[in-house]
Structure formats: C-alpha cells, structure tokens
Amino acid sequence: MFRLILFTALFVIFAIPTSAIEQEYILPEPDYWPENLSEPCIDGTITRVEKGKITVYGKNHHGNEESIEIFIKGSIFTFYGGYVTQNQLKTRIKLKVWFHGSNCDQPSKPISSARIMIASEQPGDDWP
C-alpha cells in the first residue's frame, strides 16, 4: 500500500507540467503577441534618458508606483511592431518594460530590459 501511495505521489509531482505550477515568463515580440503574454514589469513614462539606460516612473506589476533605473539590453519596438533605436527614446514617452530574469520579481541585477514596447515615438502620445 505504501508503494502505491508513493508511486501515485511521484506520478502526480512529475506529471504536472511546470507551467501549471509556476506561470512561464513570456515576453512579447515586435510582430507577435504570444497567447499567455506576461504582464510588463513596469508600465509608465520615461523621465530620464542617458546613454545605455533610462529612468521610468510608473506602475510596477504589483500596481505600486515607483521610479526605476533600467539598463537597455533587449529589443525596443512600438506597439505596432516597428523597431526603435536607443537614440529615439525621449522623456515623456510612454512604455512598458519586461526585465531580464526569470520574472518581474526576480530580475537580473543590475536591472535591465529584455523588451521595451513604446506607445509612440512622440512624447506624450498615449496607447492606442
């Protein structure tokens, strides 16, 4: 009987896909929105632009407002899919950022972007 219970417990543990236990961290692509897209780690506005990094003020994925410095590593694109260069980033541009790391709560240090999606290349423009 003990063997049957142990076998059943092991089967249940290993048969459940890890995505059912822990949601995968799924990032957007410039021309593709995956079905289970993860929430952005921060949704806000650029308040400062420096070479290789930006400061963003907005709501994090927990809904709290914060200001955070983010090193630019991954791709940058508009909501409609066109690529954007770091030189095109300006203050007052609205954006969503997904961090490098396994999820928003466990970003790589220093915090850097895996993906940045901007609403528009024009400062002050809102999301479509």
ABEGO torsion letter per residue (X at the ends): XAAAAAAAAAAAAAABBAAAABBBBBBBBAABBBAABBBBABBBBBABBBBGBBBBBEBBAAGBBBBBBBBBABBBBBAAGBBBBAAABBBGBBBBBBBBEABAABBBOBBBBABBBBABABBGBBBX
